[in-house]
Amino acid sequence: MTAFFMHYCKKIKQLFFALGLLLFVNTALAAGNSLHIRSANLITFENDVLLNADAEINFSPEMEKAILKGFTFNFLIEFQLYVPHKYWFNDEVVTTVQQVSLSYHALSRQYIVMRNEQQRTYSSLDAAIEDLSIIQDLKVFERSDVENGESYKAALMMRLDHKKLPKALQVEGMGSNDWKMSSQRFEWSPSIL
């Protein structure tokens, strides 16, 4: 009886080891694409409230190849200001969405970041990704949109816009993690309001 029990304990131990190894490999493979917001804050300039944020962006080899082939990647930066409620839905005050695109121009061998109809060019993908990962002075609302004394929460997300991908990549992206790129929902209590 003891030998029988020890045999199954050994099999269970091997099964857990295999499952752990499988999870580790899956995580390592999915780590090729990552988008993580590190920090965000709001500042006031005259009557405008501006968003500054910093993200960490890593592309998979598949995305890097697609950029070199001429595909444009559009990212959405979504900001939301709301009044939190404990027992009811939050009251949304402001929602702002900005689109930023990243592409490669083969003739000039330049990476192009397009933000608010302003174009910046870079000689390396790393430099272009660094620009893409910094959100600076993005107007998200006006000071007159909020009330003094109210308790607000802010939320920020950034993601790859799948709807703007070429059809071939949209179909491939349905079953692949190579084209899924979205940050966590970064929330904070703004101190300037």
ROMI-183145 format. One record per residue: residue number from 1; residue in three letters; x, y, z of N, C-alpha, C in turn. Coordinates in steps of 0.001 Angstrom, whole numbers. Example, Ala and Ser with C-alpha at 12.3 -4.5 7.8 and 13.67 -1.06 7.14 Angstrom:
BEGIN
@seq 1 type ALA nx 13190 ny -5690 nz 7800 cax 12300 cay -4500 caz 7800 cx 13200 cy -3300 cz 7800
@seq 2 type SER nx 12850 ny -2250 nz 7080 cax 13670 cay -1060 caz 7140 cx 12900 cy 30 cz 7870
This chain:
BEGIN
@seq 1 type MET nx 825 ny -1198 nz 0 cax 0 cay 0 caz 0 cx 866 cy 1259 cz 0
@seq 2 type THR nx 1933 ny 1271 nz 782 cax 2822 cay 2428 caz 848 cx 3514 cy 2637 cz -490
@seq 3 type ALA nx 3933 ny 1553 nz -1142 cax 4587 cay 1671 caz -2443 cx 3625 cy 2254 cz -3478
@seq 4 type PHE nx 2379 ny 1815 nz -3421 cax 1356 cay 2336 caz -4326 cx 1166 cy 3843 cz -4120
@seq 5 type PHE nx 1074 ny 4266 nz -2860 cax 899 cay 5672 caz -2511 cx 2110 cy 6507 cz -2953
@seq 6 type MET nx 3319 ny 6015 nz -2731 cax 4546 cay 6733 caz -3099 cx 4650 cy 6875 cz -4620
@seq 7 type HIS nx 4220 ny 5842 nz -5354 cax 4259 cay 5886 caz -6816 cx 3373 cy 7024 cz -7332
@seq 8 type TYR nx 2162 ny 7160 nz -6798 cax 1260 cay 8225 caz -7246 cx 1712 cy 9602 cz -6781
@seq 9 type CYS nx 2326 ny 9700 nz -5615 cax 2882 cay 10984 caz -5171 cx 3984 cy 11449 cz -6127
@seq 10 type LYS nx 4800 ny 10500 nz -6575 cax 5872 cay 10832 caz -7516 cx 5280 cy 11299 cz -8849
@seq 11 type LYS nx 4208 ny 10641 nz -9309 cax 3547 cay 11020 caz -10557 cx 2914 cy 12413 cz -10437
@seq 12 type ILE nx 2310 ny 12704 nz -9298 cax 1695 cay 14016 caz -9084 cx 2772 cy 15094 cz -9058
@seq 13 type LYS nx 3897 ny 14789 nz -8426 cax 5015 cay 15734 caz -8371 cx 5513 cy 16024 cz -9791
@seq 14 type GLN nx 5635 ny 14994 nz -10623 cax 6072 cay 15181 caz -12001 cx 5050 cy 15998 cz -12800
@seq 15 type LEU nx 3773 ny 15757 nz -12536 cax 2720 cay 16489 caz -13225 cx 2784 cy 17982 cz -12870
@seq 16 type PHE nx 2955 ny 18301 nz -11585 cax 3076 cay 19697 caz -11170 cx 4317 cy 20355 cz -11765
@seq 17 type PHE nx 5405 ny 19625 nz -11834 cax 6629 cay 20159 caz -12438 cx 6396 cy 20471 cz -13915
@seq 18 type ALA nx 5736 ny 19561 nz -14629 cax 5457 cay 19770 caz -16051 cx 4525 cy 20959 cz -16264
@seq 19 type LEU nx 3500 ny 21086 nz -15425 cax 2587 cay 22227 caz -15532 cx 3309 cy 23544 cz -15248
@seq 20 type GLY nx 4168 ny 23553 nz -14235 cax 4950 cay 24757 caz -13921 cx 5870 cy 25136 cz -15060
@seq 21 type LEU nx 6520 ny 24141 nz -15660 cax 7403 cay 24391 caz -16791 cx 6611 cy 24940 cz -17976
@seq 22 type LEU nx 5441 ny 24386 nz -18224 cax 4589 cay 24844 caz -19313 cx 4157 cy 26299 cz -19091
@seq 23 type LEU nx 3766 ny 26649 nz -17873 cax 3391 cay 28024 caz -17566 cx 4573 cy 28968 cz -17732
@seq 24 type PHE nx 5763 ny 28547 nz -17314 cax 6960 cay 29379 caz -17458 cx 7273 cy 29632 cz -18926
@seq 25 type VAL nx 7217 ny 28601 nz -19749 cax 7510 cay 28738 caz -21179 cx 6470 cy 29634 cz -21835
@seq 26 type ASN nx 5202 ny 29455 nz -21489 cax 4134 cay 30279 caz -22057 cx 4327 cy 31741 cz -21679
@seq 27 type THR nx 4694 ny 32006 nz -20442 cax 4947 cay 33375 caz -19997 cx 6151 cy 33958 cz -20716
@seq 28 type ALA nx 7194 ny 33177 nz -20883 cax 8392 cay 33658 caz -21566 cx 8103 cy 33987 cz -23028
@seq 29 type LEU nx 7282 ny 33174 nz -23679 cax 6940 cay 33433 caz -25070 cx 6044 cy 34654 cz -25205
@seq 30 type ALA nx 5109 ny 34819 nz -24276 cax 4204 cay 35958 caz -24331 cx 4906 cy 37254 cz -23956
@seq 31 type ALA nx 6058 ny 37160 nz -23306 cax 6777 cay 38354 caz -22870 cx 7402 cy 39108 cz -24030
@seq 32 type GLY nx 7354 ny 38569 nz -25232 cax 7897 cay 39265 caz -26378 cx 7192 cy 40591 cz -26604
@seq 33 type ASN nx 5897 ny 40643 nz -26402 cax 5101 cay 41862 caz -26500 cx 4704 cy 42278 cz -25098
@seq 34 type SER nx 5002 ny 43503 nz -24737 cax 4514 cay 43975 caz -23450 cx 4319 cy 45477 cz -23493
@seq 35 type LEU nx 3345 ny 45915 nz -22754 cax 3012 cay 47327 caz -22642 cx 2574 cy 47557 cz -21207
@seq 36 type HIS nx 3348 ny 48340 nz -20479 cax 3102 cay 48543 caz -19048 cx 3261 cy 50029 cz -18726
@seq 37 type ILE nx 2239 ny 50618 nz -18146 cax 2321 cay 52024 caz -17736 cx 3020 cy 52094 cz -16394
@seq 38 type ARG nx 4111 ny 52851 nz -16341 cax 4905 cay 52971 caz -15115 cx 4447 cy 54110 cz -14225
@seq 39 type SER nx 4086 ny 55244 nz -14825 cax 3679 cay 56390 caz -14007 cx 2786 cy 57309 cz -14832
@seq 40 type ALA nx 1989 ny 58103 nz -14128 cax 1123 cay 59083 caz -14780 cx 771 cy 60166 cz -13772
@seq 41 type ASN nx 655 ny 61393 nz -14258 cax 209 cay 62488 caz -13404 cx -433 cy 63566 cz -14258
@seq 42 type LEU nx -1151 ny 64466 nz -13584 cax -1819 cay 65569 caz -14243 cx -1198 cy 66874 cz -13770
@seq 43 type ILE nx -1058 ny 67823 nz -14700 cax -588 cay 69162 caz -14347 cx -1559 cy 70175 cz -14950
@seq 44 type THR nx -1591 ny 71367 nz -14364 cax -2469 cay 72413 caz -14851 cx -1641 cy 73480 cz -15547
@seq 45 type PHE nx -2102 ny 73877 nz -16719 cax -1496 cay 74990 caz -17447 cx -2635 cy 75897 cz -17891
@seq 46 type GLU nx -2710 ny 77070 nz -17267 cax -3817 cay 77997 caz -17464 cx -5113 cy 77264 cz -17143
@seq 47 type ASN nx -6044 ny 77115 nz -18087 cax -7291 cay 76406 caz -17798 cx -7252 cy 74945 cz -18241
@seq 48 type ASP nx -6154 ny 74520 nz -18866 cax -6041 cay 73151 caz -19375 cx -5414 cy 72232 cz -18334
@seq 49 type VAL nx -5887 ny 70999 nz -18304 cax -5271 cay 69959 caz -17481 cx -4585 cy 69005 cz -18448
@seq 50 type LEU nx -3285 ny 68812 nz -18233 cax -2453 cay 68035 caz -19142 cx -1991 cy 66745 cz -18486
@seq 51 type LEU nx -1907 ny 65705 nz -19291 cax -1462 cay 64393 caz -18828 cx -14 cy 64170 cz -19218
@seq 52 type ASN nx 780 ny 63713 nz -18264 cax 2143 cay 63246 caz -18509 cx 2216 cy 61817 cz -18001
@seq 53 type ALA nx 2776 ny 60930 nz -18800 cax 2863 cay 59533 caz -18395 cx 4076 cy 58881 cz -19044
@seq 54 type ASP nx 4452 ny 57747 nz -18470 cax 5602 cay 56992 caz -18956 cx 5208 cy 55523 cz -19008
@seq 55 type ALA nx 5491 ny 54875 nz -20127 cax 5160 cay 53463 caz -20302 cx 6408 cy 52689 cz -20699
@seq 56 type GLU nx 6360 ny 51399 nz -20473 cax 7422 cay 50498 caz -20937 cx 6830 cy 49645 cz -22047
@seq 57 type ILE nx 7435 ny 49724 nz -23238 cax 6912 cay 49027 caz -24414 cx 7987 cy 48117 cz -24979
@seq 58 type ASN nx 7638 ny 46862 nz -25199 cax 8537 cay 45891 caz -25827 cx 7789 cy 45213 cz -26963
@seq 59 type PHE nx 8422 ny 45143 nz -28123 cax 7830 cay 44490 caz -29289 cx 8396 cy 43090 cz -29450
@seq 60 type SER nx 7547 ny 42183 nz -29913 cax 7991 cay 40840 caz -30253 cx 8761 cy 40897 cz -31570
@seq 61 type PRO nx 9562 ny 39879 nz -31866 cax 10244 cay 39845 caz -33167 cx 9264 cy 39903 cz -34349
@seq 62 type GLU nx 8073 ny 39324 nz -34177 cax 7063 cay 39364 caz -35250 cx 6614 cy 40788 cz -35535
@seq 63 type MET nx 6425 ny 41579 nz -34472 cax 6019 cay 42974 caz -34672 cx 7142 cy 43777 cz -35321
@seq 64 type GLU nx 8372 ny 43534 nz -34904 cax 9512 cay 44237 caz -35503 cx 9615 cy 43932 cz -36995
@seq 65 type LYS nx 9414 ny 42663 nz -37359 cax 9454 cay 42288 caz -38779 cx 8334 cy 42969 cz -39554
@seq 66 type ALA nx 7147 ny 43026 nz -38959 cax 6005 cay 43641 caz -39628 cx 6237 cy 45133 cz -39855
@seq 67 type ILE nx 6851 ny 45809 nz -38896 cax 7148 cay 47238 caz -39062 cx 8129 cy 47431 cz -40220
@seq 68 type LEU nx 9164 ny 46588 nz -40271 cax 10139 cay 46697 caz -41359 cx 9517 cy 46409 cz -42723
@seq 69 type LYS nx 8447 ny 45622 nz -42751 cax 7753 cay 45334 caz -44011 cx 6814 cy 46462 cz -44429
@seq 70 type GLY nx 6687 ny 47483 nz -43573 cax 5888 cay 48639 caz -43949 cx 4534 cy 48754 cz -43280
@seq 71 type PHE nx 4219 ny 47866 nz -42341 cax 2946 cay 47963 caz -41639 cx 2990 cy 49114 cz -40628
@seq 72 type THR nx 1877 ny 49793 nz -40483 cax 1750 cay 50882 caz -39508 cx 996 cy 50352 cz -38299
@seq 73 type PHE nx 1522 ny 50643 nz -37117 cax 857 cay 50257 caz -35873 cx 290 cy 51497 cz -35211
@seq 74 type ASN nx -1006 ny 51458 nz -34947 cax -1710 cay 52556 caz -34297 cx -1997 cy 52166 cz -32853
@seq 75 type PHE nx -1632 ny 53051 nz -31960 cax -1874 cay 52840 caz -30538 cx -2891 cy 53857 cz -30049
@seq 76 type LEU nx -3747 ny 53423 nz -29130 cax -4728 cay 54310 caz -28522 cx -4332 cy 54565 cz -27072
@seq 77 type ILE nx -4324 ny 55842 nz -26710 cax -4082 cay 56248 caz -25326 cx -5435 cy 56706 cz -24798
@seq 78 type GLU nx -5954 ny 56001 nz -23804 cax -7290 cay 56273 caz -23291 cx -7193 cy 56774 cz -21858
@seq 79 type PHE nx -7670 ny 57993 nz -21641 cax -7678 cay 58602 caz -20318 cx -9118 cy 58776 cz -19868
@seq 80 type GLN nx -9353 ny 58534 nz -18579 cax -10701 cay 58702 caz -18037 cx -10604 cy 59339 cz -16652
@seq 81 type LEU nx -11469 ny 60324 nz -16413 cax -11609 cay 60937 caz -15099 cx -13013 cy 60634 cz -14613
@seq 82 type TYR nx -13128 ny 60169 nz -13375 cax -14444 cay 59787 caz -12875 cx -14540 cy 60041 cz -11371
@seq 83 type VAL nx -15781 ny 60084 nz -10903 cax -16068 cay 60180 caz -9474 cx -16410 cy 58771 cz -9015
@seq 84 type PRO nx -15599 ny 58189 nz -8118 cax -15867 cay 56811 caz -7690 cx -17035 cy 56735 cz -6706
@seq 85 type HIS nx -17817 ny 55675 nz -6851 cax -18911 cay 55390 caz -5923 cx -18735 cy 53968 cz -5409
@seq 86 type LYS nx -18959 ny 53792 nz -4138 cax -18739 cay 52480 caz -3528 cx -19829 cy 51483 cz -3901
@seq 87 type TYR nx -21066 ny 51912 nz -3898 cax -22172 cay 50978 caz -4112 cx -22931 cy 51218 cz -5407
@seq 88 type TRP nx -22380 ny 52014 nz -6299 cax -23066 cay 52312 caz -7537 cx -22023 cy 52487 cz -8631
@seq 89 type PHE nx -22442 ny 52642 nz -9868 cax -21509 cay 52856 caz -10963 cx -20791 cy 54189 cz -10778
@seq 90 type ASN nx -19545 ny 54245 nz -11227 cax -18781 cay 55489 caz -11171 cx -19378 cy 56511 cz -12128
@seq 91 type ASP nx -19301 ny 57794 nz -11745 cax -19751 cay 58877 caz -12619 cx -18591 cy 59305 cz -13510
@seq 92 type GLU nx -18713 ny 59040 nz -14788 cax -17664 cay 59422 caz -15733 cx -17751 cy 60926 cz -15987
@seq 93 type VAL nx -16632 ny 61617 nz -15794 cax -16581 cay 63062 caz -16003 cx -16010 cy 63373 cz -17372
@seq 94 type VAL nx -14864 ny 62745 nz -17700 cax -14174 cay 63012 caz -18958 cx -13571 cy 61717 cz -19483
@seq 95 type THR nx -13663 ny 61518 nz -20788 cax -12932 cay 60447 caz -21464 cx -12241 cy 61065 cz -22677
@seq 96 type THR nx -10932 ny 60837 nz -22765 cax -10132 cay 61375 caz -23864 cx -9357 cy 60228 cz -24500
@seq 97 type VAL nx -9359 ny 60170 nz -25827 cax -8617 cay 59144 caz -26560 cx -7701 cy 59838 cz -27562
@seq 98 type GLN nx -6437 ny 59463 nz -27543 cax -5480 cay 59978 caz -28518 cx -4889 cy 58798 cz -29282
@seq 99 type GLN nx -4686 ny 58995 nz -30580 cax -4064 cay 57964 caz -31413 cx -2631 cy 58364 cz -31720
@seq 100 type VAL nx -1729 ny 57399 nz -31604 cax -323 cay 57582 caz -31952 cx 45 cy 56435 cz -32872
@seq 101 type SER nx 750 ny 56740 nz -33969 cax 1102 cay 55677 caz -34905 cx 2617 cy 55547 cz -35033
@seq 102 type LEU nx 3046 ny 54341 nz -35333 cax 4453 cay 54023 caz -35546 cx 4567 cy 53285 cz -36872
@seq 103 type SER nx 5462 ny 53763 nz -37733 cax 5665 cay 53117 caz -39030 cx 7134 cy 53233 cz -39420
@seq 104 type TYR nx 7468 ny 52590 nz -40538 cax 8838 cay 52604 caz -41040 cx 8819 cy 53022 cz -42497
@seq 105 type HIS nx 9671 ny 53968 nz -42852 cax 9794 cay 54420 caz -44236 cx 11061 cy 53796 cz -44811
@seq 106 type ALA nx 10901 ny 52857 nz -45730 cax 12032 cay 52063 caz -46233 cx 13043 cy 52895 cz -47022
@seq 107 type LEU nx 12598 ny 53862 nz -47812 cax 13526 cay 54647 caz -48628 cx 14476 cy 55487 cz -47771
@seq 108 type SER nx 13937 ny 56120 nz -46741 cax 14780 cay 56955 caz -45880 cx 15363 cy 56172 cz -44703
@seq 109 type ARG nx 14876 ny 54947 nz -44532 cax 15302 cay 54095 caz -43411 cx 15080 cy 54798 cz -42075
@seq 110 type GLN nx 13903 ny 55390 nz -41960 cax 13526 cay 56126 caz -40760 cx 12248 cy 55539 cz -40172
@seq 111 type TYR nx 12200 ny 55508 nz -38842 cax 10985 cay 55134 caz -38130 cx 10221 cy 56421 cz -37848
@seq 112 type ILE nx 8921 ny 56385 nz -38053 cax 8105 cay 57589 caz -37941 cx 7075 cy 57403 cz -36824
@seq 113 type VAL nx 7064 ny 58353 nz -35895 cax 6043 cay 58401 caz -34853 cx 5164 cy 59606 cz -35159
@seq 114 type MET nx 3865 ny 59360 nz -35334 cax 2908 cay 60416 caz -35661 cx 1970 cy 60596 cz -34476
@seq 115 type ARG nx 1968 ny 61837 nz -33938 cax 1146 cay 62148 caz -32767 cx 559 cy 63541 cz -32976
@seq 116 type ASN nx -776 ny 63650 nz -32938 cax -1449 cay 64948 caz -33132 cx -990 cy 65647 cz -34406
@seq 117 type GLU nx -892 ny 64922 nz -35470 cax -460 cay 65438 caz -36769 cx 962 cy 66002 cz -36746
@seq 118 type GLN nx 1713 ny 65674 nz -35720 cax 3126 cay 66023 caz -35660 cx 3927 cy 64758 cz -35902
@seq 119 type GLN nx 4860 ny 64852 nz -36814 cax 5654 cay 63688 caz -37205 cx 7079 cy 63846 cz -36686
@seq 120 type ARG nx 7585 ny 62781 nz -36068 cax 8980 cay 62739 caz -35631 cx 9626 cy 61510 cz -36255
@seq 121 type THR nx 10860 ny 61663 nz -36709 cax 11559 cay 60545 caz -37341 cx 12760 cy 60140 cz -36499
@seq 122 type TYR nx 13053 ny 58823 nz -36553 cax 14154 cay 58255 caz -35771 cx 14906 cy 57257 cz -36635
@seq 123 type SER nx 16188 ny 57130 nz -36365 cax 17004 cay 56199 caz -37147 cx 16956 cy 54780 cz -36596
@seq 124 type SER nx 16463 ny 54611 nz -35373 cax 16385 cay 53262 caz -34796 cx 14995 cy 53003 cz -34220
@seq 125 type LEU nx 14621 ny 51743 nz -34188 cax 13336 cay 51353 caz -33627 cx 13297 cy 51645 cz -32131
@seq 126 type ASP nx 14400 ny 51433 nz -31434 cax 14438 cay 51699 caz -29994 cx 14127 cy 53160 cz -29684
@seq 127 type ALA nx 14691 ny 54078 nz -30469 cax 14428 cay 55504 caz -30256 cx 12965 cy 55837 cz -30531
@seq 128 type ALA nx 12383 ny 55222 nz -31556 cax 10972 cay 55456 caz -31875 cx 10071 cy 54904 cz -30769
@seq 129 type ILE nx 10415 ny 53737 nz -30238 cax 9623 cay 53151 caz -29155 cx 9731 cy 54010 cz -27899
@seq 130 type GLU nx 10905 ny 54579 nz -27659 cax 11073 cay 55456 caz -26502 cx 10153 cy 56674 cz -26618
@seq 131 type ASP nx 10063 ny 57262 nz -27811 cax 9144 cay 58383 caz -28028 cx 7699 cy 57935 cz -27833
@seq 132 type LEU nx 7364 ny 56784 nz -28371 cax 6013 cay 56242 caz -28255 cx 5624 cy 56021 cz -26795
@seq 133 type SER nx 6595 ny 55698 nz -25954 cax 6308 cay 55348 caz -24560 cx 6174 cy 56562 cz -23645
@seq 134 type ILE nx 6434 ny 57769 nz -24172 cax 6330 cay 58970 caz -23351 cx 5124 cy 59786 cz -23795
@seq 135 type ILE nx 4225 ny 60036 nz -22869 cax 3064 cay 60884 caz -23117 cx 3358 cy 62197 cz -22399
@seq 136 type GLN nx 3411 ny 63277 nz -23159 cax 3802 cay 64544 caz -22561 cx 2845 cy 65649 cz -22968
@seq 137 type ASP nx 2309 ny 66323 nz -21976 cax 1444 cay 67491 caz -22162 cx 249 cy 67217 cz -23075
@seq 138 type LEU nx -392 ny 66076 nz -22869 cax -1609 cay 65735 caz -23605 cx -2796 cy 66373 cz -22888
@seq 139 type LYS nx -3479 ny 67284 nz -23571 cax -4641 cay 67937 caz -22963 cx -5761 cy 66906 cz -22829
@seq 140 type VAL nx -6216 ny 66700 nz -21589 cax -7254 cay 65697 caz -21362 cx -8593 cy 66317 cz -20959
@seq 141 type PHE nx -8572 ny 67498 nz -20345 cax -9801 cay 68218 caz -20052 cx -9456 cy 69631 cz -19598
@seq 142 type GLU nx -10498 ny 70420 nz -19363 cax -10312 cay 71780 caz -18876 cx -10627 cy 71836 cz -17390
@seq 143 type ARG nx -9990 ny 72754 nz -16714 cax -10172 cay 72901 caz -15266 cx -11633 cy 73164 cz -14922
@seq 144 type SER nx -12343 ny 73836 nz -15823 cax -13755 cay 74155 caz -15581 cx -14660 cy 72919 cz -15658
@seq 145 type ASP nx -14131 ny 71780 nz -16121 cax -14925 cay 70544 caz -16207 cx -15092 cy 69855 cz -14858
@seq 146 type VAL nx -14310 ny 70271 nz -13862 cax -14351 cay 69621 caz -12553 cx -14773 cy 70609 cz -11483
@seq 147 type GLU nx -15276 ny 70077 nz -10368 cax -15742 cay 70905 caz -9257 cx -14729 cy 70838 cz -8121
@seq 148 type ASN nx -14530 ny 71966 nz -7473 cax -13643 cay 71999 caz -6306 cx -14248 cy 71189 cz -5170
@seq 149 type GLY nx -13407 ny 70458 nz -4451 cax -13857 cay 69687 caz -3301 cx -14336 cy 68288 cz -3628
@seq 150 type GLU nx -14547 ny 67974 nz -4890 cax -14998 cay 66633 caz -5286 cx -13805 cy 65684 cz -5301
@seq 151 type SER nx -14042 ny 64428 nz -4979 cax -12981 cay 63413 caz -4976 cx -13004 cy 62667 cz -6320
@seq 152 type TYR nx -11923 ny 62805 nz -7078 cax -11844 cay 62211 caz -8410 cx -10799 cy 61101 cz -8457
@seq 153 type LYS nx -10998 ny 60220 nz -9416 cax -10015 cay 59193 caz -9752 cx -9714 cy 59327 cz -11230
@seq 154 type ALA nx -8466 ny 59011 nz -11588 cax -8062 cay 59034 caz -12992 cx -7607 cy 57644 cz -13394
@seq 155 type ALA nx -7827 ny 57295 nz -14653 cax -7413 cay 55986 caz -15167 cx -6803 cy 56191 cz -16548
@seq 156 type LEU nx -5772 ny 55390 nz -16827 cax -5071 cay 55480 caz -18098 cx -4798 cy 54083 cz -18626
@seq 157 type MET nx -5028 ny 53898 nz -19909 cax -4703 cay 52649 caz -20599 cx -4092 cy 52983 cz -21946
@seq 158 type MET nx -3257 ny 52079 nz -22438 cax -2686 cay 52214 caz -23778 cx -2766 cy 50850 cz -24435
@seq 159 type ARG nx -3152 ny 50833 nz -25725 cax -3281 cay 49542 caz -26395 cx -3076 cy 49693 cz -27895
@seq 160 type LEU nx -2720 ny 48593 nz -28511 cax -2624 cay 48523 caz -29960 cx -4037 cy 48460 cz -30517
@seq 161 type ASP nx -4333 ny 49315 nz -31491 cax -5662 cay 49374 caz -32087 cx -5778 cy 48280 cz -33148
@seq 162 type HIS nx -6447 ny 47169 nz -32801 cax -6578 cay 46030 caz -33719 cx -7412 cy 46366 cz -34945
@seq 163 type LYS nx -8333 ny 47313 nz -34808 cax -9199 cay 47663 caz -35928 cx -8429 cy 48340 cz -37059
@seq 164 type LYS nx -7287 ny 48941 nz -36736 cax -6497 cay 49636 caz -37750 cx -5383 cy 48770 cz -38328
@seq 165 type LEU nx -5257 ny 47539 nz -37852 cax -4271 cay 46634 caz -38431 cx -4732 cy 46210 cz -39822
@seq 166 type PRO nx -3813 ny 45914 nz -40724 cax -4212 cay 45360 caz -42022 cx -5009 cy 44064 cz -41824
@seq 167 type LYS nx -5908 ny 43778 nz -42732 cax -6808 cay 42613 caz -42593 cx -6041 cy 41315 cz -42352
@seq 168 type ALA nx -4919 ny 41130 nz -43020 cax -4145 cay 39893 caz -42856 cx -3673 cy 39746 cz -41409
@seq 169 type LEU nx -3247 ny 40849 nz -40804 cax -2788 cay 40782 caz -39414 cx -3951 cy 40671 cz -38448
@seq 170 type GLN nx -5107 ny 41235 nz -38794 cax -6285 cay 41092 caz -37936 cx -6690 cy 39634 cz -37819
@seq 171 type VAL nx -6679 ny 38916 nz -38949 cax -7052 cay 37499 caz -38947 cx -6018 cy 36694 cz -38168
@seq 172 type GLU nx -4734 ny 36976 nz -38413 cax -3675 cay 36255 caz -37707 cx -3701 cy 36579 cz -36217
@seq 173 type GLY nx -4062 ny 37827 nz -35893 cax -4065 cay 38267 caz -34504 cx -5134 cy 37627 cz -33646
@seq 174 type MET nx -6165 ny 37056 nz -34282 cax -7229 cay 36421 caz -33508 cx -6728 cy 35231 cz -32711
@seq 175 type GLY nx -5758 ny 34523 nz -33232 cax -5293 cay 33332 caz -32542 cx -3865 cy 33424 cz -32050
@seq 176 type SER nx -3270 ny 34604 nz -32126 cax -1866 cay 34744 caz -31773 cx -1671 cy 35842 cz -30747
@seq 177 type ASN nx -745 ny 35618 nz -29826 cax -411 cay 36638 caz -28837 cx 539 cy 37687 cz -29399
@seq 178 type ASP nx 1083 ny 37452 nz -30607 cax 2027 cay 38400 caz -31192 cx 1388 cy 39759 cz -31466
@seq 179 type TRP nx 83 ny 39801 nz -31663 cax -575 cay 41053 caz -32026 cx -1469 cy 41585 cz -30918
@seq 180 type LYS nx -1404 ny 40990 nz -29750 cax -2188 cay 41474 caz -28615 cx -1276 cy 42298 cz -27717
@seq 181 type MET nx -1598 ny 43566 nz -27614 cax -756 cay 44457 caz -26842 cx -1641 cy 45478 cz -26148
@seq 182 type SER nx -1722 ny 45367 nz -24824 cax -2549 cay 46281 caz -24059 cx -1949 cy 46442 cz -22671
@seq 183 type SER nx -1978 ny 47655 nz -22171 cax -1440 cay 47904 caz -20836 cx -2472 cy 47548 cz -19778
@seq 184 type GLN nx -2028 ny 47562 nz -18556 cax -2942 cay 47439 caz -17433 cx -3725 cy 48742 cz -17302
@seq 185 type ARG nx -4775 ny 48739 nz -16529 cax -5521 cay 49965 caz -16232 cx -4810 cy 50648 cz -15072
@seq 186 type PHE nx -4128 ny 51735 nz -15349 cax -3348 cay 52464 caz -14346 cx -4261 cy 53508 cz -13717
@seq 187 type GLU nx -4516 ny 53389 nz -12410 cax -5420 cay 54296 caz -11722 cx -4699 cy 55050 cz -10620
@seq 188 type TRP nx -5106 ny 56301 nz -10417 cax -4540 cay 57094 caz -9338 cx -5519 cy 58198 cz -8959
@seq 189 type SER nx -5275 ny 58800 nz -7803 cax -6071 cay 59929 caz -7338 cx -5311 cy 61208 cz -7633
@seq 190 type PRO nx -5760 ny 62014 nz -8587 cax -5023 cay 63236 caz -8944 cx -4996 cy 64214 cz -7773
@seq 191 type SER nx -3865 ny 64823 nz -7532 cax -3723 cay 65724 caz -6399 cx -3994 cy 67183 cz -6759
@seq 192 type ILE nx -4057 ny 67513 nz -8025 cax -4221 cay 68922 caz -8407 cx -5688 cy 69345 cz -8478
@seq 193 type LEU nx -6618 ny 68398 nz -8375 cax -8034 cay 68746 caz -8539 cx -8679 cy 69093 cz -7227
